[in-house]
């Protein structure tokens, strides 16, 4: 059996003058959660659609569970569960009717359907809402219903395109719990997300920007590969501090992180003490200046080719 759930080589997709996916080399191992992260327009959705067999690549190769995406997309579709950003729930059908519809679509037999339906209710906790119209569900419950529909035929691989986008933090946490339960049952999960904090929930992560894969490794491995130190600053006048720090010798990058400032330093200088003294002289009233473990957003800013 091929150990790779997904394997691509030089995968390309163009839209007129725009190269949405540019020579993607990617592997996803069976039995792992792989997260594809990056900003809007990075190429995550286009990649998902090609791997799901709903969008034809313009070049390269892609194998999904051993099947050729280009040569046999229908075989790919039979093996996977695919939940797109705009998953096709029927809002005028109830929760139960939506799941039944997808069971019919995937040709799931009645006996199998009953057992799977019961298991999906345990996962999603949608049981009390079976008679509710999908259009009357909250955002988090709609995502759970979409996942249940994608799982009704028990796929080996689950492709999830930004499933938690716009969902409240509690629902996001519940959704991830369901994914871990699925992982324990042997389902491989390939998930894209704009939330870089979700990458820490994955075994391995790929960071995309402008159609290219910048790096692929474990979250810890990606952090360890950073060439800069990250120093976090809290001060009374952050806008003024940012403008000053951008001109400070030895500072490679300066970005806002909520009410904090993260600066990237390529050597041992400037250190926390010299930065504090510099800001004190400029009347920005630094409250704390400390070295921190870099986040994956810090890594992205280091790797990206921002203007």
C-alpha positions in Angstrom: 0.0 0.0 0.0 1.3 3.5 -0.9 2.2 5.2 2.3 1.2 8.6 0.8 -2.4 9.7 1.0 -1.5 12.6 -1.3 1.5 13.1 -3.5 1.9 15.9 -6.0 4.8 16.8 -8.3 5.0 20.1 -10.1 1.2 20.7 -9.9 0.1 23.8 -11.7 -3.2 25.7 -12.2 -3.5 28.9 -14.2 -6.3 31.4 -14.5 -5.4 33.5 -17.6 -2.4 35.5 -16.5 -2.5 34.3 -12.9 -0.7 31.2 -11.7 -2.9 30.1 -8.8 -0.8 27.0 -8.0 2.8 27.2 -9.2 4.7 23.9 -9.3 3.4 22.4 -6.1 5.4 19.4 -4.6 3.5 18.0 -1.7 3.2 14.8 0.3 0.6 13.9 2.9 1.2 10.7 4.8 -1.7 8.3 5.6 -3.0 8.7 9.1 -1.9 12.3 9.7 -3.5 15.7 9.9 -1.8 17.9 7.4 -2.5 21.6 7.5 -2.2 23.9 4.5 -2.0 27.5 5.8 -1.6 30.9 4.2 -3.5 34.1 3.5 -6.4 34.5 1.1 -5.2 34.1 -2.5 -2.4 31.8 -1.6 -3.7 28.9 -3.7 -5.1 26.7 -0.9 -8.7 26.4 -2.4 -7.4 25.8 -5.9 -5.1 23.0 -4.5 -8.0 21.4 -2.7 -10.2 21.5 -5.7 -7.6 19.8 -7.9 -7.0 17.1 -5.3 -10.7 16.5 -5.0 -11.0 15.9 -8.7 -13.3 18.8 -9.4 -10.8 21.1 -11.1 -8.4 19.9 -13.8 -4.7 20.8 -13.3 -2.9 22.5 -16.1 0.4 20.7 -15.4 2.2 18.3 -13.1 1.0 15.2 -11.4 -1.2 14.3 -8.4 -2.0 11.0 -6.8 -4.7 10.8 -4.2 -4.9 7.4 -2.4 -3.0 5.9 -5.3 -5.5 7.3 -8.0 -4.4 9.7 -10.6 -6.3 13.0 -10.2 -5.8 13.9 -13.9 -6.4 10.5 -15.4 -9.1 9.2 -13.1 -10.8 11.9 -11.2 -14.0 9.9 -10.6 -12.1 7.2 -8.8 -10.6 9.8 -6.6 -14.1 11.2 -5.7 -15.3 7.8 -4.6 -12.5 7.5 -2.0 -12.5 10.9 -0.4 -14.8 13.2 1.6 -14.5 16.8 0.4 -15.9 19.7 2.3 -15.5 22.9 0.3 -15.8 26.5 1.6 -19.3 26.7 0.3 -20.4 23.2 1.0 -23.7 22.4 -0.7 -26.1 22.2 2.2 -29.8 22.5 1.2 -31.2 25.1 3.6 -34.8 24.1 3.0 -34.1 20.5 4.0 -33.8 19.3 7.6 -30.5 18.0 9.1 -31.7 14.4 8.6 -32.8 15.1 5.0 -29.5 16.6 4.1 -27.6 13.6 5.4 -30.0 11.2 3.6 -29.5 13.2 0.4 -25.7 12.7 0.5 -26.1 9.1 1.4 -28.2 8.6 -1.7 -25.6 10.6 -3.7 -22.8 8.2 -2.5 -25.0 5.1 -3.0 -24.8 4.2 0.7 -27.0 1.1 1.4 -29.8 1.3 4.0 -28.2 -1.1 6.4 -24.8 0.7 6.3 -26.6 4.1 6.4 -28.2 3.4 9.7 -24.9 2.4 11.4 -23.0 5.4 9.9 -25.9 7.8 10.7 -25.8 6.8 14.4 -22.0 7.2 14.5 -22.1 10.6 12.9 -24.7 11.8 15.5 -22.3 10.7 18.2 -19.5 12.6 16.6 -21.4 15.8 15.8 -24.0 15.9 18.5 -26.6 16.9 16.0 -29.1 14.3 17.2 -31.4 16.9 18.9 -31.6 18.9 15.8 -32.5 16.3 13.1 -35.8 17.9 12.3 -34.4 21.5 12.1 -34.0 23.1 8.7 -30.3 23.5 7.8 -31.0 27.2 7.1 -31.9 27.7 10.7 -28.6 26.3 12.1 -25.8 28.4 13.6 -22.6 28.7 11.6 -20.8 26.1 13.8 -23.7 23.6 13.5 -23.8 24.1 9.7 -20.1 23.2 9.6 -20.8 20.0 11.7 -23.6 19.1 9.3 -21.4 19.6 6.3 -18.8 17.4 7.9 -21.4 14.7 8.6 -22.6 14.8 5.0 -19.0 14.5 3.7 -18.4 11.5 6.0 -21.6 9.5 5.3 -19.7 7.2 2.9 -16.8 6.6 5.3 -13.9 8.0 3.2 -10.3 7.2 3.8 -9.2 10.8 3.2 -11.0 14.0 4.3 -10.3 17.2 2.4 -11.5 20.2 4.3 -11.2 23.7 2.8 -11.2 26.3 5.5 -13.9 24.6 7.5 -13.6 26.8 10.6 -13.5 30.1 8.7 -15.9 32.6 10.4 -16.9 30.1 13.1 -16.8 31.2 16.7 -13.9 29.9 18.9 -16.0 27.4 20.9 -17.3 25.8 17.7 -13.8 25.7 16.2 -12.6 23.8 19.3 -15.5 21.3 19.0 -14.9 20.9 15.3 -11.3 20.0 16.0 -12.3 17.5 18.6 -14.4 15.7 16.0 -11.4 15.7 13.6 -9.2 14.0 16.2 -11.8 11.4 16.8 -11.9 10.7 13.1 -8.1 10.5 13.1 -8.2 7.9 15.8 -10.5 5.8 13.5 -7.9 5.9 10.7 -9.1 8.8 8.5 -6.4 10.9 7.0 -7.2 14.7 7.2 -5.9 17.4 4.8 -7.2 20.8 6.0 -6.6 24.3 4.8 -7.0 27.3 7.1 -6.3 31.0 7.2 -5.8 30.6 11.0 -2.1 30.0 11.6 -2.8 29.1 15.3 -4.7 26.0 14.0 -1.4 24.7 12.5 -0.3 23.6 16.0 -3.2 21.1 15.9 -1.6 19.4 12.8 1.1 16.8 12.6 2.7 18.6 9.7 2.1 22.0 8.0 2.7 23.5 4.6 2.8 27.3 4.3 1.6 28.7 0.9 1.9 32.1 -0.6 1.1 33.2 -4.1 0.7 29.7 -5.4 4.0 28.4 -4.0 4.8 26.1 -1.1 7.2 28.1 1.1 8.0 25.3 3.6 6.6 22.0 4.8 7.5 20.4 8.2 6.2 19.9 11.7 5.1 23.1 13.4 8.1 22.7 15.8 10.5 22.1 12.9 9.3 25.2 11.0 9.8 27.3 14.1 13.3 25.9 14.7 14.2 26.8 11.1 13.7 30.5 11.7 16.9 32.6 11.1 15.8 35.5 13.3 15.0 36.0 17.0 11.6 37.4 17.9 11.2 40.1 20.5 7.8 41.1 21.8 7.2 44.6 22.9 4.3 46.2 24.8 4.4 50.0 25.1 2.1 53.0 25.6 2.6 54.4 22.1 2.9 51.4 19.7 2.4 53.3 16.5 5.3 55.6 17.3 7.4 52.7 18.5 6.9 50.8 15.2 8.0 53.7 13.1 11.1 54.1 15.2 12.0 50.4 15.4 11.7 50.1 11.6 14.8 52.4 11.4 16.7 50.7 14.2 20.0 49.1 13.2 19.8 45.3 13.3 16.0 45.0 13.2 14.9 43.0 10.2 11.1 43.3 10.4 8.4 44.9 12.6 4.8 43.8 12.7 1.8 44.4 14.9 0.4 41.4 16.8 -2.8 42.7 18.4 -1.8 45.2 21.0 1.8 44.0 20.9 4.8 44.5 18.5 6.9 41.7 17.2 10.4 42.6 15.9 12.7 40.2 14.1 16.4 40.5 14.9 19.0 38.6 12.8 21.8 38.7 15.4 22.4 39.0 19.2 22.1 42.8 18.8 20.0 44.7 19.5 19.0 42.7 22.6 16.1 43.3 25.0 18.0 45.7 27.1 19.2 48.0 24.3 15.7 48.0 22.7 14.1 49.0 26.0 16.7 51.9 26.5 16.1 53.0 22.9 12.4 53.2 23.3 12.6 54.9 26.7 14.7 57.7 25.1 12.0 58.1 22.5 9.2 58.5 25.1 7.2 55.4 23.9 7.0 54.1 27.5 7.9 50.4 27.0 6.0 48.2 29.5 7.7 44.9 28.6 10.4 43.8 26.2 11.1 40.1 26.0 12.3 37.4 23.7 9.6 34.8 22.8 9.1 31.6 20.9 8.2 32.5 17.3 4.6 31.9 16.1 3.9 30.5 12.7 2.8 33.9 11.7 6.3 35.1 12.5 7.7 32.4 10.3 5.3 33.4 7.5 6.5 37.0 7.7 10.1 35.9 7.5 9.5 33.7 4.5 7.1 35.8 2.5 8.2 38.2 -0.2 6.1 41.1 1.1 6.9 44.4 -0.6 
